[in-house]
């Protein structure tokens, strides 16, 4: 019981310390000078960032979608053929 009473008594001091620590961290981050729009920190967009690094021209997204559809259809056909083969060879 004494332990709980002590925790209740110390709660405002602990809360004040955490808010002070958070405030100090914010001040340190604000004074570091880094911009919020710093590109090195930002997540790189693969659609646009790869063209600069590879030196070649990036394929169009329409072409990628078409290739994706073709691969999907090939996989669906392969799955259907596998199911048909299993149904004919393994008599359920």
N, C-alpha and C positions, 0 to 999 in steps of 0.2 A: 504494500500500500504506500509505503514511504517512497519507493522508487517511482511509482506513478505520480505522486504528488510533486516530486522533484522534477519529473519530466514536464508536468503541466506548468510548473513555475519557470522552467527554463525555455519553454516554447517561444515566448516573444523574443527572447534574446537570440535563439537559433534562427528564427524567421528573419530578424533584422540582419544577422550575419549573412544569410543566404542572399537577401536582396542587395546588401552592400557588395558582396562578391560578384553578383551578376552585373551590377552597375559598373564596377571596376573593369570587368571583362569587356563590357560594351564600350567603355571609354578607351581601353587599350586597342580594341579592334577599330574604333573610329579614328584614332590618332595614327594608326599604322600607315594610312595613306592609300591603301588599295581601293580601287574603284569597285562598285558593285557590279559593273559591267566588264570586269576584267576577264578577258577571253581565256586566259590560261586556267582560270578556275571554273569557267562555265562548261557545261556538258557539250561535247562536240557533236554536231549534227552530221551523221554519216552520209546523208544524201548530198551534202554540199562540200564537206571537208575533204573527201577523198580525191576529188578531181585535181586539187592543187598538189597533193603529195605524189600521185602517180604520174603526173605529167600528161596523161592521156585524157581523152574526152570521156566524160561519164555517160553511161547508157541512159536512155530515157526511161522514166518510170513506167511508161506504157509498155515498153518492150519487156521490162522485168515482170510486170503483171501478166503479160501474155505467156512468157516462159513459165511462170508459176502455175498458171492454169493448165498448161500442157503437162507439166510434171505431175500436177494433181490428178489429171485424167489418166495418165499412164499408171500411177499408183493405184487408182481406183480399179482400173481394168485388171491390173496384176492381182489385186485382192480378190476381185470377182472370179478370175480364173483359178486362183488357189482354192477358193471356197468350192467352186464347181468340181475341181479335181478331188478335193477331200470328200465331197458328197458321193462321188462315183466310186472311189476306192475304199472308203470307210463306210460301210453300210450301217447306218444308224437305226 
